[in-house]
Amino acid sequence: MGKIKDIDRVNYVIHFFSAGGTDYWLYHENVLEKLKKHFGEIDYISDELDFQKYTYYYNLEMGQNVKIKARMISFKNLYSPGFLADAKTITNSIELEYAFDGKRKINLDIGYIHHMQFVLASTKPWGNRIYLSKGIYAEITLMYVYDQWKAFDHSYQNFKDKEYQNILTEIRNIYLNKRKKWLSGKK
């Protein structure tokens, strides 16, 4: 029988995307402040990414004639991975605050980076997802093996792309420094 150990802390991240650009929602509509209220200070925001080149799926909801842009956002505080279901319910409620006629104007895909993996939360069951609680599932989207991200058949196209993986590596490096301090403080 294996010995139960203290759970490692992880770095929560959000893949934020919206129609027409991200700055308006983050700064003028105060999405960033709402995220800080729930998850604490932010230590990384990527440059704006062209999410449209991966899928048109969200145009049905966000608008047919608009470009969908994205950013990756990382939070300074480390949390338990067990917080993921609660975190997803929080981001879902923020999305609903900005919805119009039942259609989202922003999307907040929350997940976390651990030194071995990138995990996303979802409300949709699928064969590769594990049920957590509160109607939320977890999916290992990428694994970090031999100094690089490894995608799976089920991984979303944007996370298979080197542009996204390079950003996740930057966030992972920030996380590793925070994790090292956290682990040294436990001794």
NORRA-V461722 format. One record per residue. N is the residue number from 1. RES is the residue in one small letter. PSI is psi in radians with two decimals (none if undefined). OMEGA is omega in degrees with one decimal (none if undefined). Layout:
n-><N,N>
res-><RES,RES>
psi-><PSI,PSI>
omega-><OMEGA,OMEGA>
//
This chain:
n-><1,2,3,4,5,6,7,8,9,10,11,12,13,14,15,16,17,18,19,20,21,22,23,24,25,26,27,28,29,30,31,32,33,34,35,36,37,38,39,40,41,42,43,44,45,46,47,48,49,50,51,52,53,54,55,56,57,58,59,60,61,62,63,64,65,66,67,68,69,70,71,72,73,74,75,76,77,78,79,80,81,82,83,84,85,86,87,88,89,90,91,92,93,94,95,96,97,98,99,100,101,102,103,104,105,106,107,108,109,110,111,112,113,114,115,116,117,118,119,120,121,122,123,124,125,126,127,128,129,130,131,132,133,134,135,136,137,138,139,140,141,142,143,144,145,146,147,148,149,150,151,152,153,154,155,156,157,158,159,160,161,162,163,164,165,166,167,168,169,170,171,172,173,174,175,176,177,178,179,180,181,182,183,184,185,186,187>
res-><m,g,k,i,k,d,i,d,r,v,n,y,v,i,h,f,f,s,a,g,g,t,d,y,w,l,y,h,e,n,v,l,e,k,l,k,k,h,f,g,e,i,d,y,i,s,d,e,l,d,f,q,k,y,t,y,y,y,n,l,e,m,g,q,n,v,k,i,k,a,r,m,i,s,f,k,n,l,y,s,p,g,f,l,a,d,a,k,t,i,t,n,s,i,e,l,e,y,a,f,d,g,k,r,k,i,n,l,d,i,g,y,i,h,h,m,q,f,v,l,a,s,t,k,p,w,g,n,r,i,y,l,s,k,g,i,y,a,e,i,t,l,m,y,v,y,d,q,w,k,a,f,d,h,s,y,q,n,f,k,d,k,e,y,q,n,i,l,t,e,i,r,n,i,y,l,n,k,r,k,k,w,l,s,g,k,k>
psi-><2.30,2.60,2.33,2.26,2.86,2.49,2.40,2.59,2.68,2.92,1.92,2.45,2.72,2.30,1.83,2.21,2.71,2.86,2.35,-0.04,2.82,-0.48,-0.75,-0.86,-0.75,-0.77,-0.75,-0.57,0.11,0.46,-0.70,-0.74,-0.66,-0.70,-0.75,-0.68,-0.67,-0.55,-0.07,-3.00,2.70,2.37,-0.02,2.30,2.15,2.90,2.87,2.41,2.58,1.62,-0.42,-0.53,-0.17,-0.54,2.62,0.08,-0.76,-0.21,-0.49,-0.61,-0.67,-0.23,2.36,-0.61,0.59,2.63,2.42,2.15,2.73,2.84,2.66,2.33,2.34,2.50,2.52,-0.76,2.50,2.53,2.94,2.50,-0.34,-0.17,-0.10,-0.76,-0.76,-0.74,-0.72,-0.66,-0.59,-0.85,-0.61,-0.71,-0.61,-0.75,-0.76,-0.54,-0.56,0.00,2.68,2.21,0.68,0.07,2.33,2.48,-0.35,2.72,2.26,1.60,1.88,2.58,-2.87,2.76,2.26,2.85,-0.31,-0.17,2.82,2.11,2.36,2.61,2.63,2.68,-0.08,2.20,2.59,2.88,-0.43,0.14,2.53,2.32,2.35,-1.29,2.97,0.47,0.30,2.43,2.75,2.48,2.20,1.89,-0.70,2.61,2.58,1.91,2.31,0.85,0.49,2.79,2.40,2.11,2.85,2.95,-0.64,-0.14,2.45,2.55,-0.72,-0.62,-0.19,-0.34,2.45,-0.57,-0.84,-0.73,-0.62,-0.70,-0.78,-0.58,-0.73,-0.82,-0.69,-0.72,-0.71,-0.79,-0.78,-0.66,-0.77,-0.71,-0.71,-0.78,-0.73,-0.79,-0.67,-0.50,-0.29,-0.35,none>
omega-><177.1,178.0,177.7,-177.0,172.8,-178.7,177.9,175.9,-177.6,-179.0,179.0,179.9,175.6,167.9,-175.6,173.4,-176.5,178.4,172.5,179.5,-173.3,-174.1,-179.2,-176.7,-177.2,-170.3,-177.1,179.2,171.7,175.8,-179.6,179.2,177.7,177.5,178.3,-179.8,-176.3,-171.4,178.7,-175.9,-179.8,178.9,178.5,169.4,-179.0,167.6,179.6,-177.6,176.7,-178.9,-176.9,-175.8,-179.5,-176.4,171.5,-176.3,-174.4,176.8,177.1,-178.1,-170.9,178.9,-175.1,-171.6,179.7,174.5,176.8,-178.8,-175.6,171.4,170.4,-177.9,179.4,-179.4,-174.9,-176.1,173.7,-178.5,171.3,173.7,178.0,179.1,-170.7,-179.6,177.2,-180.0,-180.0,177.8,176.6,-178.4,176.1,-179.9,176.2,177.1,-178.4,177.6,-175.9,-179.1,177.6,-177.4,177.6,-179.7,179.7,173.4,176.4,176.1,-178.8,178.0,-177.8,176.4,177.5,173.6,170.9,-176.1,-178.0,-171.1,170.4,-173.8,175.6,174.8,179.1,172.6,-175.6,175.8,175.9,-175.6,-178.0,-176.5,-179.8,178.5,177.6,177.3,174.7,-179.4,-175.8,178.8,175.5,179.1,170.0,-175.8,177.8,170.4,176.8,-174.7,177.5,175.4,175.0,177.2,176.6,178.8,176.9,175.9,-176.5,-178.1,176.8,-175.2,-177.3,-179.4,172.1,-175.7,-179.8,179.3,177.9,-178.6,176.0,177.2,178.8,176.4,176.0,179.5,178.5,178.9,175.3,178.9,-177.8,176.2,178.4,-179.4,179.2,177.5,179.7,-179.7,179.9,177.9,-179.5,-173.7,none>
//
